Every structure is written in structure tokens, then in C-alpha cells.
Amino acid sequence: MNREEVTAIGFEIVAYSGDARTKLLEAVKCAKAGDFEGSRALVVEAQECLNDAHNAQTAMLSAEAAGDHADLGLIMVHAQDHLMTTMLLRDIVDSLVDIYR
């Protein structure tokens, strides 16, 4: 994979992770207001975004495993960080929603 391809995947991961993060934070607001159905729906939507980000990541990992070594840059490092912190946020939001319930 060349640098441009890796950068495009990085932006894709950042975008999906960012959408998920926004939905998760909104889910906490809904739970705080007592809207647990709305909160659950947002968590489900966030998980779909995370799945899309993970699929992009997996495609790149598969290419690497097949011998197509990637030319990584800071955008991909940022993308990986963004994805992992959003996945952690998802776990925290699940607990927060339970606490509000």
C-alpha cells in the first residue's frame, strides 16, 4: 500500500470513529435525561460506525499480512488512536447508561 492509500484509510477510520464518538456522547446525554430508548439507539448506531472503522482497519491489516506493507504516516497513527479511544468510550458509556438507569 502506498502512502496515499494508507492516508485515505486513515481518514476513513477517523471519520467513522468520530461519528461513533459523537453518538456515544449524545447517548450519555439521553440517558442523563431519562431517555433510555434514545440512548440505546445511539449506542447501536455508534457500534455500526465502529464496525465500519474496524472493517477499514481489518482490510489494511489483511493487506499487510499478505505482504503488502504499508507506508504509515501520522494520519494512520492518529486514526488508530482515535479508534481505540472511541472503543474505550463505548465501554464507559455502557456503564454510564447503566448507572443512570
Contacts in CASP RR format, 6 or more apart in sequence:
PFRMAT RR
TARGET T0000
AUTHOR 0000-0000-0000
METHOD contacts of the structure
MODEL  1
MNREEVTAIGFEIVAYSGDARTKLLEAVKCAKAGDFEGSRALVVEAQECL
NDAHNAQTAMLSAEAAGDHADLGLIMVHAQDHLMTTMLLRDIVDSLVDIY
R
1 9 0 8 1.000
1 60 0 8 1.000
1 63 0 8 1.000
1 64 0 8 1.000
1 68 0 8 1.000
1 69 0 8 1.000
1 70 0 8 1.000
1 71 0 8 1.000
2 71 0 8 1.000
3 71 0 8 1.000
3 73 0 8 1.000
5 70 0 8 1.000
6 60 0 8 1.000
6 70 0 8 1.000
6 71 0 8 1.000
6 72 0 8 1.000
6 73 0 8 1.000
6 75 0 8 1.000
6 76 0 8 1.000
7 73 0 8 1.000
7 75 0 8 1.000
7 76 0 8 1.000
9 56 0 8 1.000
9 57 0 8 1.000
9 59 0 8 1.000
9 60 0 8 1.000
9 76 0 8 1.000
9 79 0 8 1.000
10 56 0 8 1.000
10 75 0 8 1.000
10 76 0 8 1.000
10 78 0 8 1.000
10 79 0 8 1.000
11 75 0 8 1.000
11 79 0 8 1.000
12 53 0 8 1.000
12 56 0 8 1.000
12 79 0 8 1.000
13 53 0 8 1.000
13 56 0 8 1.000
13 57 0 8 1.000
13 76 0 8 1.000
13 79 0 8 1.000
13 80 0 8 1.000
13 82 0 8 1.000
13 83 0 8 1.000
14 75 0 8 1.000
14 78 0 8 1.000
14 79 0 8 1.000
14 82 0 8 1.000
16 49 0 8 1.000
16 50 0 8 1.000
16 52 0 8 1.000
16 53 0 8 1.000
16 56 0 8 1.000
17 49 0 8 1.000
17 50 0 8 1.000
17 53 0 8 1.000
17 79 0 8 1.000
17 82 0 8 1.000
17 83 0 8 1.000
17 86 0 8 1.000
18 49 0 8 1.000
18 82 0 8 1.000
18 86 0 8 1.000
19 46 0 8 1.000
19 49 0 8 1.000
20 46 0 8 1.000
20 47 0 8 1.000
20 49 0 8 1.000
20 50 0 8 1.000
20 53 0 8 1.000
20 86 0 8 1.000
20 90 0 8 1.000
21 46 0 8 1.000
21 82 0 8 1.000
21 86 0 8 1.000
21 89 0 8 1.000
23 42 0 8 1.000
23 43 0 8 1.000
23 45 0 8 1.000
23 46 0 8 1.000
23 49 0 8 1.000
24 42 0 8 1.000
24 43 0 8 1.000
24 46 0 8 1.000
24 86 0 8 1.000
24 89 0 8 1.000
24 90 0 8 1.000
24 93 0 8 1.000
25 89 0 8 1.000
25 93 0 8 1.000
26 42 0 8 1.000
27 38 0 8 1.000
27 39 0 8 1.000
27 40 0 8 1.000
27 42 0 8 1.000
27 43 0 8 1.000
27 46 0 8 1.000
27 93 0 8 1.000
27 97 0 8 1.000
28 39 0 8 1.000
28 93 0 8 1.000
28 96 0 8 1.000
28 97 0 8 1.000
28 100 0 8 1.000
30 36 0 8 1.000
30 38 0 8 1.000
30 39 0 8 1.000
30 42 0 8 1.000
31 39 0 8 1.000
31 96 0 8 1.000
31 97 0 8 1.000
31 100 0 8 1.000
31 101 0 8 1.000
32 100 0 8 1.000
34 100 0 8 1.000
36 97 0 8 1.000
36 100 0 8 1.000
36 101 0 8 1.000
39 97 0 8 1.000
40 97 0 8 1.000
43 90 0 8 1.000
43 93 0 8 1.000
43 94 0 8 1.000
43 97 0 8 1.000
46 90 0 8 1.000
46 93 0 8 1.000
47 90 0 8 1.000
50 83 0 8 1.000
50 86 0 8 1.000
50 87 0 8 1.000
50 90 0 8 1.000
53 83 0 8 1.000
53 86 0 8 1.000
54 83 0 8 1.000
57 80 0 8 1.000
57 83 0 8 1.000
60 70 0 8 1.000
63 70 0 8 1.000
64 70 0 8 1.000
70 76 0 8 1.000
END
